[in-house]
Amino acid sequence: MRRGNIQQKENTMAVTMLDPKSALLVVDLQKGIVSLPAAHPVADVVANARMLADAFRNHGLPVVLINVAGIAPGRNEQPRHAGGQLP
């Protein structure tokens, strides 16, 4: 299916529809992250996240705010190196 310049797959849902088994996961939109350089304007990213969160909440669907700190335990027990050669 083609609408204007946007090609849409047959099995996709419109943005205005929400699957009743969905949850919205919003990852790392705290001040420290959104102040970093980004591929898209941060104000737009935050506004879109808010719009989605409002839509999910209005439909009684869960919104999970995730703040990632550090690395996963056991994934890398070596200290991070600030430049220089690795052992």
ABEGO torsion letter per residue (X at the ends): XBBEABBBBAABBBAABBBAABBBBBBGABAAAAABBBABBAAAAAAAAAAAAAAAAAAGBBBBBBBBBEBBBGABABBBBBEEBBX
